[in-house]
Structures are given as C-alpha cells and as structure tokens.
C-alpha cells in the first residue's frame, strides 16, 4: 500500500519560502524607488579575504553587472538556520556593523520573529522585534514600509 507524501516544511524549505516572500515584498516596496533594488543571495566582496552572501539585501547603487557587489548594501536580511545561526548572530552582525550596513534584520523562522537593527553612530541598536509589524526603513535614496506579517 502506498501512502501519499505529506508536505513537510523542512528547515531548508521553510528558509527558502521566507526568503522568497522577503524578496517579493522588498521588490514591491521598492518599485517606485529609481535607485534601490532588492536582490537574492549575491556575493558581496568586502576585501580579498572576506566574501559574504546575505540571504536578501537591498542595494542603492549600480553594481555594473559584475559577478559580485563591492559596496555595502543598505539593508540585509539573514534567515537563521542551525548551520548559520552562530555566524549570523555574531560574525556577520559585527561585520555588517563595521561595514556600515544601515539595517540588519535577523529572521528567526522557528520563533517567527525578526530582530530589526539600525545603525546609529557606527553601532547597531535594536529598533524592534517584528512579528505582525510594519517597519519603516529610511534610506538616503528612498524610504519604504515592510510588513513582516506577510513573510510568515
């Protein structure tokens, strides 16, 4: 007797579903901004020894269609998983702060919460823990609202 496969949300699948939703809603939020654009994972070459690949990001410059970006994104979303959580919470937090990323959002799919940090005087301060919240992101080039209720 055969049993139908049940749709299980494995961690990787859940991670990708959330990432896809973030990309879609960022794209919609930025549709009237002539300068900024949402990207899915792309290499950001900080220097010859350091290359990172954020889950979702917003850039407000023209990357000149190179294989990677060289300038700091304005907004980065990292979605936690067992294999990346320690790096996302520590190493990348410090690196993004040091490199001047305006907003760093750490998305925890298990707790359905997104910790939103903003850069003030070179240091991250927590704006909020977003769940069903809409957060306004103020960039030099444009501003947009992001409704976190849509990503879960």
VEXFI-322353 format. One record per residue (C-alpha): z, x, y; residue number from 1. Coordinates in steps of 0.25 Angstrom, whole numbers, plus 5000, padded with zeros to 4 digits. Last residue first. Layout:
<rec w="Z" u="X" v="Y" k="NUM"/>
...
//
This chain:
<rec w="5032" u="5022" v="5136" k="152"/>
<rec w="5022" u="5027" v="5147" k="151"/>
<rec w="5021" u="5014" v="5155" k="150"/>
<rec w="5035" u="5013" v="5159" k="149"/>
<rec w="5034" u="5026" v="5166" k="148"/>
<rec w="5026" u="5020" v="5178" k="147"/>
<rec w="5020" u="5032" v="5186" k="146"/>
<rec w="5019" u="5030" v="5201" k="145"/>
<rec w="5009" u="5039" v="5208" k="144"/>
<rec w="5009" u="5048" v="5220" k="143"/>
<rec w="4998" u="5057" v="5226" k="142"/>
<rec w="4994" u="5071" v="5230" k="141"/>
<rec w="5007" u="5076" v="5233" k="140"/>
<rec w="5013" u="5069" v="5221" k="139"/>
<rec w="5024" u="5058" v="5221" k="138"/>
<rec w="5026" u="5052" v="5207" k="137"/>
<rec w="5032" u="5038" v="5208" k="136"/>
<rec w="5039" u="5034" v="5195" k="135"/>
<rec w="5039" u="5021" v="5188" k="134"/>
<rec w="5050" u="5018" v="5179" k="133"/>
<rec w="5051" u="5012" v="5165" k="132"/>
<rec w="5056" u="5025" v="5159" k="131"/>
<rec w="5057" u="5036" v="5169" k="130"/>
<rec w="5069" u="5045" v="5170" k="129"/>
<rec w="5069" u="5048" v="5185" k="128"/>
<rec w="5066" u="5058" v="5196" k="127"/>
<rec w="5072" u="5070" v="5189" k="126"/>
<rec w="5072" u="5083" v="5198" k="125"/>
<rec w="5063" u="5095" v="5195" k="124"/>
<rec w="5065" u="5107" v="5203" k="123"/>
<rec w="5056" u="5114" v="5213" k="122"/>
<rec w="5061" u="5107" v="5226" k="121"/>
<rec w="5059" u="5094" v="5219" k="120"/>
<rec w="5050" u="5092" v="5207" k="119"/>
<rec w="5051" u="5078" v="5200" k="118"/>
<rec w="5056" u="5075" v="5187" k="117"/>
<rec w="5053" u="5062" v="5179" k="116"/>
<rec w="5060" u="5060" v="5165" k="115"/>
<rec w="5052" u="5050" v="5157" k="114"/>
<rec w="5059" u="5041" v="5148" k="113"/>
<rec w="5055" u="5034" v="5135" k="112"/>
<rec w="5067" u="5041" v="5127" k="111"/>
<rec w="5057" u="5045" v="5116" k="110"/>
<rec w="5045" u="5047" v="5125" k="109"/>
<rec w="5052" u="5057" v="5134" k="108"/>
<rec w="5043" u="5059" v="5146" k="107"/>
<rec w="5047" u="5071" v="5155" k="106"/>
<rec w="5040" u="5069" v="5168" k="105"/>
<rec w="5039" u="5081" v="5177" k="104"/>
<rec w="5034" u="5079" v="5192" k="103"/>
<rec w="5030" u="5089" v="5203" k="102"/>
<rec w="5026" u="5100" v="5194" k="101"/>
<rec w="5030" u="5112" v="5202" k="100"/>
<rec w="5028" u="5124" v="5192" k="99"/>
<rec w="5043" u="5127" v="5191" k="98"/>
<rec w="5047" u="5112" v="5188" k="97"/>
<rec w="5035" u="5111" v="5178" k="96"/>
<rec w="5040" u="5124" v="5171" k="95"/>
<rec w="5055" u="5120" v="5170" k="94"/>
<rec w="5052" u="5106" v="5165" k="93"/>
<rec w="5041" u="5112" v="5155" k="92"/>
<rec w="5052" u="5121" v="5149" k="91"/>
<rec w="5063" u="5112" v="5149" k="90"/>
<rec w="5061" u="5097" v="5146" k="89"/>
<rec w="5046" u="5098" v="5141" k="88"/>
<rec w="5049" u="5111" v="5133" k="87"/>
<rec w="5061" u="5104" v="5126" k="86"/>
<rec w="5053" u="5091" v="5124" k="85"/>
<rec w="5040" u="5097" v="5118" k="84"/>
<rec w="5042" u="5096" v="5103" k="83"/>
<rec w="5051" u="5084" v="5102" k="82"/>
<rec w="5042" u="5077" v="5112" k="81"/>
<rec w="5043" u="5074" v="5127" k="80"/>
<rec w="5032" u="5070" v="5136" k="79"/>
<rec w="5029" u="5079" v="5148" k="78"/>
<rec w="5024" u="5072" v="5160" k="77"/>
<rec w="5019" u="5082" v="5172" k="76"/>
<rec w="5017" u="5078" v="5186" k="75"/>
<rec w="5011" u="5087" v="5197" k="74"/>
<rec w="5004" u="5097" v="5188" k="73"/>
<rec w="5005" u="5111" v="5191" k="72"/>
<rec w="4992" u="5119" v="5193" k="71"/>
<rec w="4985" u="5127" v="5183" k="70"/>
<rec w="4979" u="5116" v="5175" k="69"/>
<rec w="4972" u="5118" v="5161" k="68"/>
<rec w="4958" u="5119" v="5155" k="67"/>
<rec w="4952" u="5119" v="5169" k="66"/>
<rec w="4945" u="5107" v="5175" k="65"/>
<rec w="4948" u="5111" v="5190" k="64"/>
<rec w="4962" u="5106" v="5188" k="63"/>
<rec w="4961" u="5098" v="5201" k="62"/>
<rec w="4975" u="5096" v="5207" k="61"/>
<rec w="4985" u="5085" v="5206" k="60"/>
<rec w="4989" u="5086" v="5192" k="59"/>
<rec w="4997" u="5075" v="5184" k="58"/>
<rec w="5002" u="5078" v="5170" k="57"/>
<rec w="5004" u="5073" v="5156" k="56"/>
<rec w="5009" u="5080" v="5143" k="55"/>
<rec w="5010" u="5094" v="5150" k="54"/>
<rec w="5003" u="5106" v="5145" k="53"/>
<rec w="5009" u="5119" v="5148" k="52"/>
<rec w="5003" u="5133" v="5150" k="51"/>
<rec w="5012" u="5145" v="5154" k="50"/>
<rec w="5009" u="5159" v="5151" k="49"/>
<rec w="4997" u="5161" v="5159" k="48"/>
<rec w="5002" u="5152" v="5170" k="47"/>
<rec w="5005" u="5137" v="5173" k="46"/>
<rec w="4993" u="5133" v="5164" k="45"/>
<rec w="4994" u="5118" v="5163" k="44"/>
<rec w="4987" u="5113" v="5151" k="43"/>
<rec w="4983" u="5099" v="5150" k="42"/>
<rec w="4990" u="5087" v="5144" k="41"/>
<rec w="4986" u="5074" v="5150" k="40"/>
<rec w="4982" u="5074" v="5165" k="39"/>
<rec w="4984" u="5065" v="5176" k="38"/>
<rec w="4977" u="5067" v="5189" k="37"/>
<rec w="4981" u="5070" v="5204" k="36"/>
<rec w="4971" u="5072" v="5216" k="35"/>
<rec w="4964" u="5058" v="5219" k="34"/>
<rec w="4976" u="5050" v="5216" k="33"/>
<rec w="4972" u="5035" v="5214" k="32"/>
<rec w="4972" u="5036" v="5198" k="31"/>
<rec w="4985" u="5044" v="5198" k="30"/>
<rec w="4993" u="5032" v="5192" k="29"/>
<rec w="4983" u="5028" v="5182" k="28"/>
<rec w="4981" u="5042" v="5177" k="27"/>
<rec w="4996" u="5044" v="5176" k="26"/>
<rec w="4997" u="5031" v="5169" k="25"/>
<rec w="4987" u="5035" v="5159" k="24"/>
<rec w="4992" u="5049" v="5157" k="23"/>
<rec w="5007" u="5044" v="5155" k="22"/>
<rec w="5002" u="5034" v="5145" k="21"/>
<rec w="4994" u="5045" v="5137" k="20"/>
<rec w="5007" u="5054" v="5137" k="19"/>
<rec w="5015" u="5042" v="5132" k="18"/>
<rec w="5006" u="5039" v="5121" k="17"/>
<rec w="5005" u="5054" v="5118" k="16"/>
<rec w="5020" u="5056" v="5117" k="15"/>
<rec w="5021" u="5044" v="5108" k="14"/>
<rec w="5010" u="5049" v="5099" k="13"/>
<rec w="5017" u="5063" v="5098" k="12"/>
<rec w="5031" u="5057" v="5095" k="11"/>
<rec w="5025" u="5048" v="5084" k="10"/>
<rec w="5024" u="5033" v="5088" k="9"/>
<rec w="5022" u="5027" v="5075" k="8"/>
<rec w="5011" u="5016" v="5073" k="7"/>
<rec w="5013" u="5012" v="5059" k="6"/>
<rec w="5002" u="5015" v="5048" k="5"/>
<rec w="4999" u="5003" v="5040" k="4"/>
<rec w="5005" u="5004" v="5026" k="3"/>
<rec w="4996" u="5005" v="5014" k="2"/>
<rec w="5000" u="5000" v="5000" k="1"/>
//
